[in-house]
Amino acid sequence: MTTYAAVYHGNEYREALEGRHGQQLKLAWKEGYGKDDKKFDPFQEYKIISENEQHAIGDVPLSSNKIKGKNILDSHHDGEKEYKSDGRVIRPASLLASLNAGLPAGGNFAIVDLNGSQQKVTVDDLVIVNKLKPISDWAVGSVHTLSDENILLVGCSDLTLVGLPGVDGAEVDVMVEEITRDATVLVFKKRRRKHSKRKNGFRREVTFLRILDIRFPEKFKNVQYEKEKV
């Protein structure tokens, strides 16, 4: 039977935001401020356009390239996530600069036990683990829900649930994205003065898992991560 210990640290977290830690977060946020703005082009700003071009653009003037803080020339769409070739989520330059300066990514996090290895995960993370079997169950595109003893800890800014050994009621949704082999590891052995040497390669089979959602137990379902006000 699984159970857990609940540790509430919301008051300490808010006190830290009001002090030096909060000031550091504000500086980190300022590092990325304005990174997504388009460079000012005076030739484009005062460009003379024909009637056909004006009809295609509509009533939106060229100088109005922002609507409610969002750039209308940006190719990203709300609600859709794009990924790089290595599986990482494509984030805007302003967010990347802020994260590199120390701004926390936010959101709920969990420590899960996957095929004998412990992984700290958040939503949208890509986890690489040893090949999960049977393949008929862990096929590419299949969605699975981890629970009970597979979840060792869940937490957010206000609350942390420590499993004993697992967090009863917590759930983590994962999706199998790819089943492949890892990079080659060379195993070289040589016996000096014996004219003996051996070189072999080894590639382990791995499964790529995408973290879709992290949910607290029913008792704490209303607990949400509180974003820093910067």
Secondary structure, DSSP 8 states (H G I E B T S, - for coil): ---EEEEE-HHHHHHHHHSHHHHHHHHHHHHHTTTTS----HHHHT----HHHHHHH-S--TT--EETTEETT----TT---B-TTS-B---HHHHHHHHHT----S-EEEEEETTEEEEEETT-EEEEE--S-TTTS-TT-EEEEEGGGEEEEE-SSEEEEESSS-TT-EEEEEEEEEEE---EEEEEEETTTTEEEEEEE--EEEEEEEEEEE--GGGTT--------
